């Protein structure tokens, strides 16, 4: 009797221990109860203002917590000390294929996607991550932007309005500086202005496609957007290989066209649209925010102006006598503009809000920096959100202040807590090109234009629905006046 009582008591203690252990494992990464609704979970506050929602969760639950969006649970990891651990985990993958199908109609072939992904990443390394290989694209971009500015200046001069101020808003100005010159530099002579309206409409609605809603919802509620995407995808068939297309785009297009068993003609167009969107959708608002912060900071403006005059050769907008100097706008000279580079990185720190999403291929455990273990099952999702670290005063003193030289003598790719372009093997491959294009735009604005802000103090809010996609455009127009220097 005594022995059986002892055994029973021991079993009870073991069961209690296991229950407590299980409870600790579950509660160590808290499931957010705050604003959790039946069925939809946290979907409504997340879609309404995801940065505000995640900051509130951060204040309540710390650096790691789980939210529920309909049937999908996503664990957010906010501490930069854990980002590399997540990025290195081989059980996690970026659901590019799902996004490609839903957002751009890039094709259902899993085998085709896997093979394309392997080859395209080689092209990324060869053409976009190699700064020397970027040089031809850089020169084309400078030539195209110079041509655009020359034509506008000449038209104003011929109409005797060269000294007149031109009224516009800063995001429209930024779009105009980038859209045509960048598209021509990458894709060649495609007549980008013919698809500009469709591109802008699709870009304005892309967050709905990023939500990966059921297909019937798009067919019923987003017919106009689907038609816009269809026209964009079809626009690539008139010229498969336009004149002066970049080597990167040419080789990527050839890879798609050489495998009709993977991709139909329409799906080829979807892949081209995806590449065009990736090259412009974040660069345009990034240029907007950089111009907004730099042009309104007197000290930054003076220092950057001197640097530009020192390293970047001056050419005329009146004639082609100095056009040969364009080829001297090399990546090496652009790299020498360290104050401008720092100001761009500082702007990205303030406005970049990428959400790095990974899904779990099979069960895995991740040991966090604080010792907790994150248990992930197949099809679970994990996300990194750097916007909170970007405003952490322990990582960046005076975090809400624009300090243009904060990143001088620092390698932005290794600064703890700074992640504007994602990380790991899926880090944005076009980040170098984007920075170069922004540098060039700012340099040519400072060299050839005068400008006035109507309001020198107000910082506009961001479009909440675009937070998490990369760099959100402004929610309000910022009116400016500009004119070309005599």
C-alpha positions, 0 to 999 in steps of 0.5 A, spaced: 500 500 500 505 504 501 509 503 495 503 504 490 501 510 494 509 512 493 508 510 485 502 514 484 505 520 488 511 520 483 506 519 477 502 525 479 509 530 480 512 527 474 505 529 470 505 536 474 512 537 472 511 536 464 504 540 464 508 546 467 514 545 462 509 545 457 506 551 459 512 554 460 514 552 452 507 555 450 507 562 454 515 563 453 513 566 446 506 569 448 500 569 443 497 576 443 491 577 447 490 584 446 485 586 440 484 579 438 477 578 435 474 571 434 475 568 427 479 574 424 484 574 430 488 580 429 487 582 422 483 588 423 488 592 427 494 589 423 491 591 416 489 598 419 495 600 422 500 595 422 506 599 425 502 602 430 499 595 432 506 592 432 509 597 437 503 596 441 504 589 442 512 590 443 510 595 449 506 589 452 509 583 450 517 585 448 521 583 443 518 576 440 510 575 440 505 571 436 499 574 432 493 571 429 491 573 422 485 569 420 488 562 420 495 564 420 499 565 426 505 569 425 511 570 430 514 577 430 522 577 432 523 584 433 530 584 436 536 585 431 540 580 436 536 575 433 535 577 426 541 573 423 539 567 427 532 567 423 536 568 417 541 562 417 535 557 419 535 553 413 528 550 415 525 557 413 523 560 406 521 566 403 514 564 400 516 568 393 512 563 389 506 564 392 507 572 392 509 572 385 502 568 383 497 572 387 501 579 385 503 579 378 501 572 375 508 569 374 506 562 373 504 556 377 510 552 375 513 550 382 519 546 378 520 552 373 520 557 379 525 553 383 530 553 376 528 560 375 530 562 382 537 559 382 539 562 375 536 569 377 540 569 383 546 568 379 544 574 375 543 578 381 550 576 383 553 578 377 549 584 375 546 587 381 551 586 386 557 587 382 558 594 383 563 594 376 557 591 372 552 596 374 556 601 371 553 601 364 546 601 367 548 607 371 551 611 365 544 610 361 540 612 367 544 619 368 544 620 360 536 618 360 535 623 366 539 628 363 535 628 357 529 629 360 531 635 364 534 638 358 527 637 354 524 640 360 529 646 360 529 647 353 521 647 352 521 652 358 527 656 355 523 656 348 517 659 351 521 664 355 518 661 361 525 659 364 525 664 370 518 662 372 517 657 378 514 651 376 508 648 381 508 641 383 508 636 389 514 632 391 512 625 390 510 627 383 517 630 382 520 624 385 516 619 380 518 623 374 525 623 376 525 616 376 520 612 372 522 614 365 530 614 366 530 608 370 525 604 366 529 605 360 536 604 363 534 597 365 529 595 360 531 599 354 526 603 349 520 600 351 516 607 351 514 607 359 510 613 358 505 608 355 504 604 361 505 609 366 498 610 368 497 603 369 503 602 373 501 607 378 494 604 379 497 597 380 502 600 385 497 604 389 493 597 390 498 592 390 497 592 398 491 588 396 494 583 392 500 582 398 495 580 403 494 573 399 486 573 399 482 568 396 482 568 389 474 569 388 475 576 392 480 579 387 475 576 381 469 580 385 472 586 388 478 588 384 476 587 377 479 593 375 486 592 378 486 585 375 485 588 368 490 593 369 495 588 371 493 584 365 494 590 360 501 591 364 503 584 363 501 584 355 505 590 354 511 586 354 510 582 348 510 588 343 518 588 344 521 582 347 528 585 346 528 592 346 534 596 343 539 598 349 536 593 354 541 592 360 544 585 360 541 583 366 534 584 363 536 580 357 539 574 360 533 574 365 528 574 359 532 569 355 531 564 361 524 565 361 523 565 353 527 558 353 522 554 357 515 555 355 514 549 359 515 553 365 512 559 363 506 561 358 507 568 354 502 571 359 506 569 365 513 571 362 509 578 362 508 577 369 515 576 371 517 582 367 512 587 370 514 584 377 521 586 375 519 593 373 515 594 380 521 591 384 525 596 381 521 603 382 516 601 387 520 603 393 525 607 390 520 613 388 518 614 395 525 613 398 527 619 393 521 623 396 523 622 403 531 623 401 529 630 398 524 632 403 529 631 409 536 633 405 533 639 402 530 642 408 536 641 412 541 647 411 547 643 414 546 637 410 545 641 404 551 645 404 556 639 406 553 635 400 553 640 395 560 641 396 561 633 396 558 633 389 562 639 386 568 635 388 567 628 386 561 628 380 563 632 374 559 637 371 555 637 364 551 642 361 543 641 360 544 646 354 548 642 349 551 636 348 558 638 348 560 636 355 556 629 354 562 625 354 563 627 362 557 623 363 561 616 363 565 619 368 559 618 373 562 612 375 560 607 381 567 609 384 566 617 384 559 616 387 561 611 392 566 617 394 560 621 396 560 619 403 555 624 406 550 623 401 550 616 402 550 617 409 544 622 409 540 617 404 541 611 409 539 616 415 533 617 411 532 610 410 532 609 417 527 613 419 522 611 413 524 604 411 519 599 414 520 592 411 517 586 413 521 580 412 516 574 412 519 567 412 515 560 412 517 554 416 518 548 411 518 543 417 518 543 424 524 547 427 527 550 434 530 557 434 534 559 440 533 567 441 538 571 444 535 571 451 535 564 451 528 562 450 526 557 444 521 558 439 518 552 437 515 552 429 511 547 426 511 546 418 507 552 415 508 557 421 510 563 419 515 568 422 517 575 421 522 580 422 520 588 422 526 593 423 522 599 423 522 598 431 529 597 432 530 603 427 527 608 432 531 604 438 535 610 442 539 604 445 541 603 437 541 610 434 541 616 439 536 621 438 532 616 434 527 621 431 532 626 429 535 626 422 542 626 423 545 626 416 552 624 417 550 618 422 552 613 418 559 616 415 565 611 416 560 606 417 558 600 413 551 600 413 550 593 411 553 591 418 550 596 423 546 593 428 539 594 428 539 597 421 535 593 416 532 597 410 532 592 405 531 585 408 537 580 410 540 574 408 540 570 401 533 574 400 536 581 401 534 586 396 538 585 390 537 592 387 539 596 393 546 598 390 542 600 384 537 604 388 542 608 392 546 610 386 539 612 382 537 616 388 544 619 389 544 621 382 537 624 382 539 628 388 546 631 385 542 633 379 537 637 382 542 640 387 546 642 381 541 644 376 535 647 380 532 651 385 527 650 389 522 652 394 518 648 399 511 651 401 511 648 408 518 647 411 517 644 417 511 639 417 513 632 416 507 628 412 505 621 415 506 615 411 500 611 407 499 606 413 497 600 408 504 600 405 507 600 411 511 593 411 512 593 404 518 596 404 518 604 403 511 607 404 509 613 400 507 620 403 499 620 405 499 627 404 502 632 398 508 636 399 507 642 394 514 645 392 516 650 387 522 649 382 526 652 376 532 651 372 538 655 374 540 660 368 
